[in-house]
Amino acid sequence: MFNQFEDLKKFNKDGIDLAVKSFGATTKNVQAIATETADYSKKAFEQSSAVVEKLVCAKTLDKAFEIQSDFAKSAYEGFVAYASKLGELYTDIAKDSVKPYEAIISKVQAAAK
């Protein structure tokens, strides 16, 4: 009976260790997402402010349209790059959160065969 208690204790300790590792990986990736979002927001605000300044200084309506068109194009490209980066980071969350459990999953699959 003592051996069963020790086995259960080890199993629980291993489970807690895996959960902590998984939580740590998730936390790291969420911080990366927060940093990326803050950087993108700051950059977008700075670009928008610069465009407003350029529009105020525009002498002709054609120049104003050109400034606005260039801004729309760069804003779209920046957003697409940001969205792609976020997609990669969310994928990393999923991969890194499951990684600690892969060894247990493979053991269970091997035992089931």
N, CA, C and O of each residue as an XYZ file, in Angstrom:
452
protein
N       0.815     -1.185      0.000
C       0.000      0.000      0.000
C       0.869      1.263      0.000
O       0.520      2.259     -0.633
N       1.991      1.218      0.706
C       2.881      2.363      0.760
C       3.420      2.716     -0.628
O       3.563      3.891     -0.966
N       3.721      1.679     -1.433
C       4.205      1.920     -2.791
C       3.155      2.609     -3.641
O       3.487      3.469     -4.457
N       1.899      2.246     -3.462
C       0.831      2.880     -4.227
C       0.711      4.358     -3.860
O       0.485      5.209     -4.720
N       0.865      4.646     -2.570
C       0.814      6.037     -2.132
C       1.961      6.836     -2.738
O       1.762      7.963     -3.193
N       3.155      6.259     -2.744
C       4.316      6.925     -3.339
C       4.115      7.140     -4.841
O       4.468      8.193     -5.372
N       3.546      6.135     -5.527
C       3.268      6.273     -6.957
C       2.266      7.392     -7.215
O       2.436      8.179     -8.146
N       1.233      7.463     -6.402
C       0.222      8.511     -6.542
C       0.833      9.881     -6.268
O       0.537     10.849     -6.968
N       1.681      9.960     -5.253
C       2.351     11.206     -4.909
C       3.242     11.669     -6.069
O       3.241     12.850     -6.416
N       3.997     10.744     -6.665
C       4.870     11.079     -7.795
C       4.040     11.504     -9.005
O       4.401     12.442     -9.715
N       2.932     10.808     -9.231
C       2.061     11.149    -10.349
C       1.504     12.568    -10.190
O       1.485     13.342    -11.148
N       1.057     12.902     -8.987
C       0.533     14.244     -8.731
C       1.612     15.311     -8.883
O       1.363     16.380     -9.441
N       2.823     15.014     -8.381
C       3.918     15.972     -8.504
C       4.258     16.199     -9.971
O       4.462     17.338    -10.392
N       4.320     15.132    -10.744
C       4.612     15.259    -12.175
C       3.532     16.072    -12.874
O       3.838     16.901    -13.731
N       2.284     15.843    -12.520
C       1.179     16.591    -13.125
C       1.255     18.075    -12.819
O       1.005     18.913    -13.685
N       1.599     18.390    -11.589
C       1.732     19.798    -11.206
C       2.911     20.432    -11.928
O       2.814     21.569    -12.389
N       4.014     19.718    -12.032
C       5.183     20.238    -12.755
C       4.836     20.525    -14.211
O       5.233     21.555    -14.756
N       4.104     19.622    -14.836
C       3.706     19.831    -16.228
C       2.779     21.035    -16.365
O       2.913     21.821    -17.303
N       1.855     21.178    -15.447
C       0.933     22.317    -15.497
C       1.687     23.636    -15.332
O       1.379     24.620    -16.004
N       2.677     23.653    -14.434
C       3.472     24.867    -14.233
C       4.269     25.199    -15.495
O       4.342     26.364    -15.886
N       4.861     24.199    -16.131
C       5.612     24.427    -17.365
C       4.691     24.954    -18.467
O       5.048     25.880    -19.197
N       3.517     24.363    -18.578
C       2.558     24.793    -19.585
C       2.111     26.227    -19.326
O       2.025     27.030    -20.255
N       1.829     26.548    -18.073
C       1.411     27.899    -17.712
C       2.530     28.904    -17.982
O       2.271     30.015    -18.444
N       3.762     28.519    -17.696
C       4.902     29.399    -17.956
C       5.060     29.702    -19.435
O       5.336     30.840    -19.814
N       4.884     28.683    -20.274
C       4.978     28.891    -21.721
C       3.857     29.802    -22.206
O       4.082     30.673    -23.046
N       2.669     29.605    -21.687
C       1.537     30.441    -22.072
C       1.771     31.883    -21.650
O       1.519     32.808    -22.423
N       2.246     32.075    -20.441
C       2.512     33.425    -19.935
C       3.538     34.142    -20.804
O       3.365     35.315    -21.135
N       4.602     33.440    -21.170
C       5.650     34.038    -22.007
C       5.069     34.490    -23.345
O       5.372     35.586    -23.816
N       4.240     33.653    -23.953
C       3.671     33.991    -25.252
C       2.627     35.101    -25.155
O       2.514     35.917    -26.069
N       1.868     35.143    -24.071
C       0.896     36.225    -23.891
C       1.634     37.558    -23.717
O       1.177     38.590    -24.208
N       2.751     37.534    -23.033
C       3.555     38.750    -22.899
C       4.083     39.207    -24.256
O       4.134     40.405    -24.532
N       4.470     38.267    -25.094
C       4.942     38.613    -26.439
C       3.810     39.240    -27.253
O       4.036     40.183    -28.010
N       2.601     38.721    -27.099
C       1.447     39.286    -27.811
C       1.170     40.709    -27.313
O       0.901     41.606    -28.112
N       1.236     40.910    -26.012
C       1.001     42.239    -25.450
C       2.051     43.236    -25.945
O       1.724     44.374    -26.280
N       3.299     42.807    -25.989
C       4.371     43.669    -26.476
C       4.170     44.007    -27.943
O       4.321     45.159    -28.349
N       3.828     43.003    -28.732
C       3.600     43.219    -30.162
C       2.432     44.182    -30.388
O       2.506     45.054    -31.253
N       1.374     44.031    -29.626
C       0.211     44.904    -29.753
C       0.551     46.338    -29.354
O       0.139     47.284    -30.024
N       1.293     46.497    -28.278
C       1.696     47.837    -27.852
C       2.590     48.500    -28.901
O       2.421     49.681    -29.205
N       3.532     47.749    -29.450
C       4.417     48.289    -30.480
C       3.630     48.706    -31.721
O       3.856     49.778    -32.281
N       2.705     47.843    -32.141
C       1.896     48.160    -33.321
C       1.038     49.407    -33.074
O       0.932     50.273    -33.942
N       0.437     49.489    -31.906
C      -0.408     50.645    -31.584
C       0.398     51.941    -31.587
O      -0.043     52.959    -32.121
N       1.573     51.888    -30.989
C       2.432     53.066    -30.949
C       2.835     53.490    -32.362
O       2.779     54.669    -32.709
N       3.237     52.519    -33.160
C       3.664     52.807    -34.528
C       2.499     53.367    -35.353
O       2.682     54.320    -36.110
N       1.312     52.787    -35.215
C       0.146     53.255    -35.963
C      -0.224     54.675    -35.551
O      -0.571     55.495    -36.401
N      -0.156     54.969    -34.269
C      -0.460     56.322    -33.800
C       0.537     57.333    -34.358
O       0.151     58.411    -34.810
N       1.816     56.982    -34.323
C       2.851     57.880    -34.846
C       2.672     58.127    -36.332
O       2.821     59.256    -36.801
N       2.350     57.066    -37.083
C       2.141     57.228    -38.521
C       0.909     58.094    -38.798
O       0.929     58.942    -39.690
N      -0.145     57.879    -38.042
C      -1.362     58.680    -38.222
C      -1.098     60.153    -37.927
O      -1.573     61.028    -38.651
N      -0.353     60.423    -36.883
C      -0.019     61.809    -36.539
C       0.809     62.462    -37.640
O       0.589     63.621    -37.991
N       1.753     61.715    -38.176
C       2.585     62.250    -39.257
C       1.744     62.549    -40.494
O       1.976     63.548    -41.176
N       0.777     61.696    -40.784
C      -0.078     61.912    -41.952
C      -0.938     63.156    -41.757
O      -1.126     63.933    -42.693
N      -1.453     63.346    -40.565
C      -2.261     64.547    -40.302
C      -1.421     65.798    -40.517
O      -1.893     66.767    -41.112
N      -0.189     65.787    -40.043
C       0.701     66.931    -40.252
C       0.946     67.177    -41.736
O       0.947     68.320    -42.192
N       1.156     66.094    -42.486
C       1.374     66.241    -43.931
C       0.126     66.778    -44.624
O       0.221     67.600    -45.535
N      -1.045     66.311    -44.189
C      -2.295     66.770    -44.802
C      -2.543     68.251    -44.527
O      -3.047     68.970    -45.390
N      -2.195     68.696    -43.342
C      -2.357     70.110    -43.007
C      -1.454     70.970    -43.880
O      -1.827     72.083    -44.251
N      -0.294     70.476    -44.203
C       0.674     71.230    -45.005
C       0.463     71.068    -46.510
O       1.125     71.746    -47.295
N      -0.438     70.191    -46.923
C      -0.655     69.953    -48.355
C      -1.209     71.221    -49.005
O      -2.122     71.862    -48.484
N      -0.638     71.561    -50.144
C      -1.019     72.787    -50.840
C      -2.157     72.561    -51.835
O      -2.930     73.474    -52.125
N      -2.251     71.342    -52.351
C      -3.293     71.069    -53.346
C      -4.113     69.859    -52.910
O      -3.694     69.051    -52.080
N      -5.287     69.773    -53.502
C      -6.151     68.645    -53.208
C      -5.542     67.342    -53.734
O      -5.678     66.294    -53.103
N      -4.874     67.409    -54.884
C      -4.208     66.218    -55.430
C      -3.127     65.699    -54.485
O      -2.986     64.491    -54.296
N      -2.369     66.615    -53.898
C      -1.322     66.220    -52.953
C      -1.949     65.570    -51.712
O      -1.417     64.592    -51.188
N      -3.063     66.109    -51.250
C      -3.755     65.544    -50.089
C      -4.241     64.128    -50.399
O      -4.109     63.230    -49.567
N      -4.805     63.924    -51.596
C      -5.239     62.574    -51.990
C      -4.065     61.614    -52.073
O      -4.173     60.453    -51.679
N      -2.949     62.100    -52.582
C      -1.745     61.257    -52.679
C      -1.259     60.850    -51.281
O      -0.922     59.689    -51.049
N      -1.225     61.807    -50.362
C      -0.792     61.515    -48.986
C      -1.728     60.497    -48.355
O      -1.281     59.545    -47.716
N      -3.026     60.700    -48.536
C      -4.008     59.792    -47.947
C      -3.912     58.387    -48.557
O      -4.023     57.389    -47.844
N      -3.708     58.315    -49.856
C      -3.578     57.013    -50.528
C      -2.343     56.260    -50.048
O      -2.397     55.059    -49.783
N      -1.226     56.984    -49.940
C       0.005     56.357    -49.448
C      -0.169     55.855    -48.015
O       0.303     54.775    -47.660
N      -0.852     56.656    -47.202
C      -1.091     56.257    -45.822
C      -1.988     55.017    -45.758
O      -1.716     54.093    -44.992
N      -3.044     54.996    -46.554
C      -3.959     53.843    -46.547
C      -3.211     52.569    -46.943
O      -3.405     51.513    -46.340
N      -2.360     52.678    -47.955
C      -1.595     51.517    -48.406
C      -0.639     51.033    -47.311
O      -0.577     49.837    -47.027
N       0.099     51.948    -46.705
C       1.066     51.533    -45.667
C       0.345     51.043    -44.411
O       0.826     50.126    -43.745
N      -0.799     51.639    -44.080
C      -1.559     51.185    -42.918
C      -2.082     49.767    -43.144
O      -2.052     48.938    -42.235
N      -2.554     49.495    -44.342
C      -3.046     48.155    -44.663
C      -1.917     47.136    -44.591
O      -2.075     46.071    -43.993
N      -0.782     47.460    -45.196
C       0.362     46.537    -45.180
C       0.854     46.303    -43.745
O       1.216     45.183    -43.384
N       0.865     47.364    -42.935
C       1.279     47.224    -41.543
C       0.327     46.345    -40.753
O       0.755     45.538    -39.928
N      -0.980     46.504    -41.011
C      -1.957     45.687    -40.303
C      -1.853     44.221    -40.704
O      -1.957     43.332    -39.859
N      -1.648     43.970    -41.985
C      -1.509     42.578    -42.443
C      -0.282     41.930    -41.794
O      -0.342     40.778    -41.363
N       0.813     42.661    -41.727
C       2.019     42.135    -41.081
C       1.766     41.879    -39.597
O       2.196     40.862    -39.054
N       1.070     42.800    -38.952
C       0.732     42.653    -37.526
C      -0.170     41.448    -37.311
O       0.055     40.666    -36.387
N      -1.177     41.288    -38.142
C      -2.098     40.154    -38.007
C      -1.373     38.830    -38.231
O      -1.649     37.851    -37.538
N      -0.458     38.792    -39.183
C       0.325     37.572    -39.424
C       1.186     37.236    -38.213
O       1.276     36.078    -37.805
N       1.812     38.247    -37.651
C       2.658     38.040    -36.474
C       1.820     37.526    -35.295
O       2.243     36.622    -34.574
N       0.631     38.110    -35.108
C      -0.241     37.642    -34.033
C      -0.668     36.202    -34.260
O      -0.743     35.418    -33.314
N      -0.947     35.851    -35.503
C      -1.308     34.468    -35.816
C      -0.206     33.506    -35.428
O      -0.464     32.439    -34.870
N       1.026     33.889    -35.728
C       2.167     33.050    -35.353
C       2.290     32.933    -33.830
O       2.574     31.854    -33.311
N       2.078     34.033    -33.126
C       2.193     34.009    -31.672
C       1.096     33.154    -31.037
O       1.354     32.430    -30.075
N      -0.115     33.232    -31.567
C      -1.186     32.388    -31.033
C      -0.925     30.907    -31.330
O      -1.256     30.042    -30.519
N      -0.341     30.624    -32.476
C       0.034     29.250    -32.795
C       1.107     28.759    -31.816
O       1.081     27.616    -31.361
N       2.044     29.651    -31.509
C       3.089     29.300    -30.544
C       2.501     29.011    -29.166
O       2.981     28.127    -28.457
N       1.456     29.761    -28.783
C       0.814     29.486    -27.490
C       0.296     28.058    -27.469
O       0.525     27.313    -26.515
N      -0.404     27.687    -28.533
C      -0.973     26.333    -28.575
C       0.125     25.273    -28.532
O       0.032     24.308    -27.774
N       1.153     25.453    -29.337
C       2.237     24.467    -29.386
C       2.975     24.369    -28.053
O       3.199     23.273    -27.539
N       3.351     25.517    -27.499
C       4.150     25.527    -26.279
C       3.355     25.068    -25.063
O       3.920     24.499    -24.130
N       2.046     25.313    -25.068
C       1.215     24.890    -23.934
C       1.041     23.383    -23.895
O       0.908     22.802    -22.819
N       1.042     22.752    -25.045
C       0.825     21.309    -25.122
C       2.142     20.541    -25.016
O       2.151     19.373    -24.626
N       3.233     21.182    -25.356
C       4.537     20.509    -25.396
C       4.880     19.740    -24.115
O       5.366     18.613    -24.219
N       4.651     20.289    -22.909
C       4.995     19.519    -21.703
C       4.201     18.215    -21.569
O       4.659     17.275    -20.919
N       3.036     18.158    -22.170
C       2.181     16.978    -22.034
C       2.467     15.910    -23.099
O       1.920     14.810    -23.021
N       3.300     16.211    -24.078
C       3.553     15.274    -25.170
C       4.135     13.950    -24.677
O       3.777     12.889    -25.188
N       5.019     14.003    -23.698
C       5.630     12.769    -23.175
C       4.572     11.872    -22.538
O       4.581     10.657    -22.736
N       3.675     12.464    -21.785
C       2.607     11.655    -21.156
C       1.682     11.081    -22.219
O       1.284      9.919    -22.140
N       1.346     11.887    -23.202
C       0.448     11.419    -24.263
C       1.072     10.240    -25.007
O       0.387      9.261    -25.304
N       2.360     10.331    -25.307
C       3.017      9.224    -26.013
C       3.081      7.980    -25.133
O       2.959      6.866    -25.643
N       3.272      8.147    -23.804
C       3.281      6.991    -22.909
C       1.909      6.318    -22.875
O       1.808      5.091    -22.896
N       0.866      7.125    -22.821
C      -0.501      6.576    -22.796
C      -0.813      5.858    -24.103
O      -1.414      4.784    -24.103
N      -0.403      6.455    -25.211
C      -0.632      5.811    -26.501
C       0.135      4.508    -26.605
O      -0.384      3.529    -27.141
N       1.360      4.477    -26.104
C       2.153      3.245    -26.146
C       1.543      2.176    -25.251
O       1.551      0.994    -25.595
N       1.018      2.585    -24.109
C       0.406      1.625    -23.186
C      -0.905      1.082    -23.743
O      -1.295     -0.045    -23.440
N      -1.576      1.880    -24.548
C      -2.858      1.448    -25.115
C      -2.676      0.426    -26.234
O      -3.616     -0.294    -26.573
N      -1.497      0.357    -26.801
C      -1.255     -0.578    -27.927
C      -0.973     -1.956    -27.446
O      -0.748     -2.858    -28.254
